[in-house]
């Protein structure tokens, strides 16, 4: 079962929201069409990229506070 990690509002489609979820293996996926139809492996989209960047920034900030 996947775990919901973030709900993102669409920047281009009013009233539309996408779900970013984490799978049992730790991989992230998004309900947007860019992710669903991405031919890249691993799949990606701007929503997942923004989420990962934010998590990395938060982890880096926390590490600086600890050090």
Order of alpha helices (4+ residues) and beta strands (2+ residues): beta-beta-beta-alpha-alpha
